[in-house]
Amino acid sequence: MKPATFEYHRAYTPDEVVELLDELGEDAKILAGGQSLAPMMNFRLARPSALIDVNTVVGLDYIRREGDQLCVGAMTRHRTVETSTDADVQDGFALLPRAARWIGHYPIRTRGTVGGSIAHSDPTAEWCILARLYDADVVVQGPEGRRTVPSEGWFTGFLSTSIGPSEMVVETRFSRPRPYGALTEYARRRGDFAIAASAVAFDVVDGRCQDVSIVLGGVATEPLRLPEAEAAVEGSVPEDQTWAEAARIAAAAIKKSSDPQDDDRYRRHLVDTLTRRAFDEALVTGPTS
Ligand SMILES: Cc1cc2nc3c(=O)[nH]c(=O)nc-3n(C[C@H](O)[C@H](O)[C@H](O)COP(=O)(O)OP(=O)(O)OC[C@H]3O[C@@H](n4cnc5c(N)ncnc54)[C@H](O)[C@@H]3O)c2cc1C
């Protein structure tokens, strides 16, 4: 199918994007990599009256370290993160390049952007899961300037965020670097969005797990952080028994779906397996700093 007709605009700076969003109103949409928006327009699930192409915006394609935060510009392509061997990334955030490999197929990763994924906010998207895992801040620019939204308050439901009508995502700041991390997922076909995903990050100090985060993808309307499972691992010895207890709590956190097509038992089983596998993989991959 072809999309409904739309106006096309091109912007060169974030200021221009915000001005255009303000001028064109709520029906206008930003076009970044187009890997989610274009299919939605082709299926007429989205019918924006105007597109603002941000591929010409200069200065939003970067990965840089600011203290403990890894700052990723909105127009940074998935593939740029995937291929990064930068010491700033490897030091505490080495999971990011590894997790990027799970995103779709090669052409999708070369076009899709980190900012687009964070804005689109699919609950299975790797960047959205990692944003919660690493307590990221999302930086948005609007008519009043820039503001920072903690990822905890960013995701507000399925494909829904707390972005304002004339705002654009300019940066995601991943925080809390940890030496151990892994993301595992299961999809029926390679390159598909996952049916379920589990991501973990932690440190090991004096033989005990510390600073633990666990996030599930694909099991709720937004990435699901699991404080109870995290508490079960915190202070424990990094071993199978610890992972099994965290996995049990993670699986139990999955609510019964109202969709009769959705098999909760299967999803719980997947989450249990994926969570144990993520902890195992994190240990095998080893410390990154
Ligand atoms: C076959 C297929 C498989 C895929 N598999 C995966 C997968 O496994 N994992 C995964 O994470 N993704 C997957 N994707 C989606 C892909 O990663 C997209 O690139 C990503 O979701 C959106 O990024 P984009 O740059 O393409 O954004 P676009 O498609 O251009 O935009 C998406 C939405 O975000 C808005 N937007 C974009 N940029 C900004 C911004 N800076 N500020 C505010 N709003 C903005 C747009 O207006 C639009 O509403 C898949 C896509 C396809 C087609």
The ligand as a MOL file (V3000), in Angstrom:
LIG
                    3D

  0  0  0     0  0            999 V3000
M  V30 BEGIN CTAB
M  V30 COUNTS 53 58 0 0 0
M  V30 BEGIN ATOM
M  V30 1 C 10.9200 -5.3960 9.7500 0
M  V30 2 C 11.2710 -4.5180 10.9120 0
M  V30 3 C 11.8190 -5.0940 12.0460 0
M  V30 4 C 12.1780 -4.2890 13.1260 0
M  V30 5 N 12.6880 -4.8830 14.2410 0
M  V30 6 C 13.0250 -4.1310 15.2870 0
M  V30 7 C 13.5610 -4.7210 16.4590 0
M  V30 8 O 13.7630 -5.9300 16.5480 0
M  V30 9 N 13.8580 -3.8950 17.5010 0
M  V30 10 C 13.6350 -2.5350 17.4490 0
M  V30 11 O 13.9230 -1.8390 18.4180 0
M  V30 12 N 13.1530 -1.9540 16.3510 0
M  V30 13 C 12.8320 -2.7120 15.2740 0
M  V30 14 N 12.3170 -2.1010 14.1700 0
M  V30 15 C 12.0640 -0.6400 14.2040 0
M  V30 16 C 13.3390 0.1710 13.9310 0
M  V30 17 O 14.2830 -0.0490 14.9340 0
M  V30 18 C 13.0730 1.6790 13.8630 0
M  V30 19 O 14.2530 2.1940 13.3290 0
M  V30 20 C 12.7870 2.4120 15.1470 0
M  V30 21 O 11.7140 1.8780 15.8520 0
M  V30 22 C 12.3620 3.8550 14.8810 0
M  V30 23 O 13.4460 4.6100 14.5010 0
M  V30 24 P 13.4120 5.4780 13.1850 0
M  V30 25 O 14.6000 6.3610 13.2390 0
M  V30 26 O 13.2950 4.5870 12.0110 0
M  V30 27 O 12.1160 6.3820 13.4060 0
M  V30 28 P 10.9080 6.7580 12.4220 0
M  V30 29 O 10.3030 5.5280 11.8700 0
M  V30 30 O 11.3290 7.8050 11.4710 0
M  V30 31 O 9.9310 7.4210 13.4900 0
M  V30 32 C 9.2370 6.6440 14.4510 0
M  V30 33 C 8.3560 7.5610 15.3010 0
M  V30 34 O 9.1650 8.3760 16.1550 0
M  V30 35 C 8.9950 9.7780 15.8400 0
M  V30 36 N 10.3510 10.3450 15.9190 0
M  V30 37 C 11.4450 9.9290 15.2450 0
M  V30 38 N 12.5140 10.6270 15.6380 0
M  V30 39 C 12.1070 11.4980 16.5660 0
M  V30 40 C 12.7500 12.4860 17.3620 0
M  V30 41 N 14.0560 12.6990 17.3140 0
M  V30 42 N 11.9880 13.2040 18.2490 0
M  V30 43 C 10.6560 12.9730 18.3490 0
M  V30 44 N 9.9770 12.0760 17.6130 0
M  V30 45 C 10.7010 11.3420 16.7390 0
M  V30 46 C 8.3670 9.8140 14.4690 0
M  V30 47 O 7.6000 10.9910 14.2620 0
M  V30 48 C 7.5240 8.5520 14.4860 0
M  V30 49 O 6.3180 8.7930 15.1760 0
M  V30 50 C 11.9710 -2.8650 13.0700 0
M  V30 51 C 11.4500 -2.2840 11.9040 0
M  V30 52 C 11.0990 -3.0890 10.8390 0
M  V30 53 C 10.5510 -2.4310 9.6030 0
M  V30 END ATOM
M  V30 BEGIN BOND
M  V30 1 1 1 2
M  V30 2 1 2 3
M  V30 3 2 2 52
M  V30 4 2 3 4
M  V30 5 1 4 5
M  V30 6 1 4 50
M  V30 7 2 5 6
M  V30 8 1 6 7
M  V30 9 1 6 13
M  V30 10 2 7 8
M  V30 11 1 7 9
M  V30 12 1 9 10
M  V30 13 2 10 11
M  V30 14 1 10 12
M  V30 15 2 12 13
M  V30 16 1 13 14
M  V30 17 1 14 15
M  V30 18 1 14 50
M  V30 19 1 15 16
M  V30 20 1 16 17
M  V30 21 1 16 18
M  V30 22 1 18 19
M  V30 23 1 18 20
M  V30 24 1 20 21
M  V30 25 1 20 22
M  V30 26 1 22 23
M  V30 27 1 23 24
M  V30 28 2 24 25
M  V30 29 1 24 26
M  V30 30 1 24 27
M  V30 31 1 27 28
M  V30 32 2 28 29
M  V30 33 1 28 30
M  V30 34 1 28 31
M  V30 35 1 31 32
M  V30 36 1 32 33
M  V30 37 1 33 34
M  V30 38 1 33 48
M  V30 39 1 34 35
M  V30 40 1 35 36
M  V30 41 1 35 46
M  V30 42 1 36 37
M  V30 43 1 36 45
M  V30 44 2 37 38
M  V30 45 1 38 39
M  V30 46 1 39 40
M  V30 47 2 39 45
M  V30 48 1 40 41
M  V30 49 2 40 42
M  V30 50 1 42 43
M  V30 51 2 43 44
M  V30 52 1 44 45
M  V30 53 1 46 47
M  V30 54 1 46 48
M  V30 55 1 48 49
M  V30 56 2 50 51
M  V30 57 1 51 52
M  V30 58 1 52 53
M  V30 END BOND
M  V30 END CTAB
M  END
